[in-house]
Structure formats: structure tokens, C-alpha cells
Amino acid sequence: MLGKIITLPTLQMIWVRVIIAFAGILGYALYKNVSLIPSGKTILQLLAIGLLVGVHWICFYGAVKASNVSVTLACFSTGTLFTSLIEPIFYKRKVLFYEILFGLIVIGALMMIFNVETKYFWGIMLGIGAALTSSFMAVVNSIMSRRGLKAEMISVYEMIGCWASISIFLFVLEPETATFFNISSADWFYMIVFAVFCTTIPFIIGVAILKNVSPYTMSLTLNLETIYGILFAFFIFSDTEHMSPTFYVGAVIILGVVGADAYMKRYIK
């Protein structure tokens, strides 16, 4: 929603966001006395993941600008299915039938909620791109976290890679927007909230919990963002956000799948 409220072009908005978020993450890491000197190979790996994070955010907020919050979140929820296919490859385990089934049910529930029109073609494509890159991010960050690397260290280097990725797109596509001087006071306020409370804190927490939670479960739980995101968007952008009459049915289905996944992970060995 903040991505919709902020009036800056997508690339400039994300570029400034990453700079502020990096400062916050670095400051927190220094405050916690976290070592920021891993091996050279690890640094390169984290920077590469950061490049992927940059592409993910470009896709996600590009989708918001190209369509609306509802369409973006609906498409983003396809990440559950992507993760159910990607995670077994990296973890060298068999694909679990119920994970594929749950992913398909979630997509079906979201199709019940939204009636996506063809005018949102680019929003749909970018939203799916955001889901795919998010799935890869969750899996590789889970691997890095389970190596014993601190979430703060991972986040610092990934923010550097993310900034480099976004800078490439920015200077190639919109070089005139690579500035801090045309930003209104209102946009600065929302940008700071955006970077600190919606990036710095969640990013560190998200990386940290992947040490104990599987990427698939995290991806599935993120579908709750679709529910509360659409509710907030409906009240804030009521003129551009239209919920399907079947929203509550779809929401209950998604909540049921999240609960069923937790049950399967806990009791089905």
C-alpha cells in the first residue's frame, strides 16, 4: 500500500528505500556487535542473492504501479506453488504431494477472490515474476541461515547486492530519477516508514526465522498478507480496489490451508 501511496517512480522509490534500509540494518548489526566479515565466497553468494532481491522488488512494486494492490497480492500468492517445486531441488528431497495440492488450492481460492481483467496484463506478469523470485529468495536464504550465518550479516550484504541490482536498472532506464532532491516531504515521511518498518525490521526477521521454518511454510503463510493487505487496501483505495463477493470464502480456504500445512508438518512424518 505504501508503494501505491508514494508518488515516486518505481525504480527511484525502491532505490531510495534500499539505501535507507541498508543504513538501518548496518546500524542494527553494529549495535548488536555482529561480525560482518564472512569468507570471500560467502560474500559473493550473499551479494548474488541481493541481486535477486532487487529484481524481486522491482517486479513486486512495478506490479503495484502497473495494476493495483489486489492484483499484485493475488499473483504474488502463486509463490506457494513455485516454492513447492523449487525447495525439493535445493534440499534434495522428494516433492511432497500435499504441498503441491495446498499450493493449487491457494491459487484456486485466490481465483475465487479476484476477477482479474486483461487490462492488468503487465501487473499480472510482474506479480508472477515477484512470486517466482520470492520463492528462490526464501530457499537460498534458508540455506544461508542454516549454515549458521547471522541474519544481520546476511541482510547487510544482500542489501548491497540489492542496491547494485536496482542501480543498474535505474541508470539504464530512468537515470534522471537517480536523485534525492525531487522528493516531497510527504514522500520522505512514507519512505522512512516504508524502509524502516516494512523493510529493515521484516527483512532481518524473515531471514532469521528461515533457520527453523521451511521456505514452503513461510511462503504459504505469506498468503495471509493477501488477506489483510486487501482489507487495508479496500478501505484506503476504495475507488480502485474492488473485492470479489467471494472474498470471505477464499479467505477462509487460505486460512484453512495454512492450518492444514502446520498440522501436516507437525504430525505427519
N, C-alpha and C positions, 0 to 999 in steps of 0.2 A: 504493500500500500504506500509506503514511503517512496518507493521507486516511481509510483504514479503521481504522488503529490509534488515531488521535487521537479522543477521545471527544466533542469539542465538536460542536454542531450545525453543519451545513454552512456556513451564511452567516457565523456567528461565526468559524469556523475560517478561511475564506477572507479575511475582513475583517482579522483579526489577521495572517495570512500576508502580505497585501499591504503592511501598514504596516511590518512588519519588512523585507520585500524592498525596499520603496522606500528605507528608510534605508540598506540595503546598497548599492543601485545608486547612490544620490546620493553616498554616501561614496566609492565607487569612481570615479565621474565627477569628483569634486573632486580626488581623489588624482591622477588622470590629467590634470588641468587641461583637461578637455574643456569647450568653450564650451556653455553651456546657454541661449543666447539666440538662437533662430531667429526668423524672421519671424512676425508675428501669425497669418497664415493657416496657417503650418506648425504652430504651437502648437495651433490649433483642430483641425486634421486629426489630430494625434497624440493629443489628448485624446479625439476621437471614436473612434479605433481602440482607445484604452484602455477606453472604454465597452464595446466589443465583447469585449475580453479578459475583462472582468468577467463578462459573460454566458456566455462560454465556460467559465470556471472554475466558475461556478455549475452549469452543465449537467454538466460533467465530474464534479465531486465530489458533486453531487447524485445522479448515476447510480451512483457507488460506494456511497453510503449506501443508495440505494433497491434495489440489487441486490448485486453483488459485483464484485471486480476483473476477473474473467474476462469477464463480460457487458459491462462498461464498455469494456474494451480491444477486444473483438470489434467492438462497434458503432462505436467511435472510428475503427477502421481503414477505415470506409466513406469517410473523408475523402479517400482517394486518388481515388475516383471523382468526388467533389464538386470537387476541385481540378482534375481533368482537364477539367471543364466550365467552371469559373469563370476559370481562368488565361487561356484564349484570349480571353475577353471583355475583360479588363483590358489584356492585352498586344496586343490587336487582331491576333491571328494565328489561323490555321485550327486546328480541333480535329484533333489527331493520332490516327489510328486506333489505333496501338499503345498510346497512353496510356489510352484508353477500355478497350481489351482487357485491359491489365495491371490496371487498376482492377477490372474484373469478375472476373478470375482471382483477385485477392487476396480479394475478397468471397466467391467460391466456396470458396477454401481455408479461410477463417475459418468458413464454414458447415460445413465438414467437421470443424473442430476443436471447435466448440461445439454443444451441443444446448440451445438457449435455450428455457426454459419460459415459459408465458404469465404466470406469477406475477411475472415480471420486466418487465412491460409498461412501467412508468414508468422503470425503469432503461434499457430499450431506447430509449425516446423521448428521454430526456435524453442518452444516449450518442450517438445520431444527431445531436442538436442540438449537442453538443460537437464532433462531426466537422465539421458544416457551418460553425460559427463559426470553427473552427480553420483551415479552408480559406480563408475570407475573410481571416483574420488573416495567414496566410502570404503571400497575394498582395499585400495592401496594404502589409505591412511590407517586402516585396521591393521594391516601387515606391519607398517612402520611403528605403530603404537605398541604392538605386541612384541616388538624387538626390545622394548624397554626404554625407548626414547620418550622424553618428557613431551607432553602436549604443547608446552610453551615453546620448546625448541623447534618442534615440527611446524608450529604456526608461524614463527618468525621467518624461517626460510621459505615457507610456502607463500607468505605474503610478498616476499621479494620476487619470487618467480611469477606470482600473480601480477604484480605491478609491471614487470617486464613484458608479460604477455599482453596486457591491456595497452601498454605504451606503444607497442608495435602497431596494433590496430588503430590506436588513436592518431599517431603521427602519420600513418599511411592514409587513413580515411578522413579524419577530421583534425588536421594539425592546428587549425585556427582556434580550436576549443581547448588546447593544452595550456590552460591558464587558470589562475585563481582570482583574477581581477574583475570578471564579469558576473560574479555570483552575488545574488541579492542576500540581504540579511536573513530573510525568511528561509532561503535555501541553505544558508550556512547553518542555521539552527537545526533544520531537519537533517542535514548531512551529518552533523555531530551526533545527533541521536541515532541516526542510521548506522554510522561507523562504530560507535561505542557499544550501544545496547543491542544492535542487530547484527554486528559483525565480530568485534573483539571478543566479547564475552561468549556468545554462542559458538564461535569457531573453536576456541580453546576447549570448551566443554564438550563439543561434538567430537573432537579428536580424542579427548581423554576417555570418553565412555566407550569408544570403539575397542579399547583394550579388553573389555569384558562383554560387550554386546556385539552380536554378529552384524555385519553390514546389511544383511537382508532384513533383520528385525528392526534396525534403525530406519531403513528405507520404508518399511511398512508403517512404522509409527509416524513417520513424517507425513503420511497421508492425512493425519489429523490436522495438519496445517491447512489442508484444503478446506476442511470444515470450518474451523474458526476464522481462517482468512477470508472466506466467502461471507461469513456472517458480518465481520467487521466492514468488509468492502461494501456490502449491501447497504449498510447504514451511512457510510461515508460517501460512497459514489453511487447513490441510488439511481441517478439518472443514466448511468452507463452499465450498471451491474443488474442483471436480471436472473434470478434463481428460478430453476425449474420447480413446478409444483411437487415433483417427486424428490425434492432435496432431502427431506427428512427421512424418507425411506432409504435413499442411498447412504445418508449419514449413518443410520443405524447398521446398515450392512457393513460399512467400513469399520465402525467400532466393533462389530461382531467378529470381523476377520482379525483385527488387532488382538482381541481377546483370545480367539482360537489359536492364533500363532503362539501367543505366550503359553497357552496350555500345552500345545504340541512340543514346544521347546523344553518345557519343564517336566512333562510326564511321559512323553513318547521318546524312547531311547533308540 
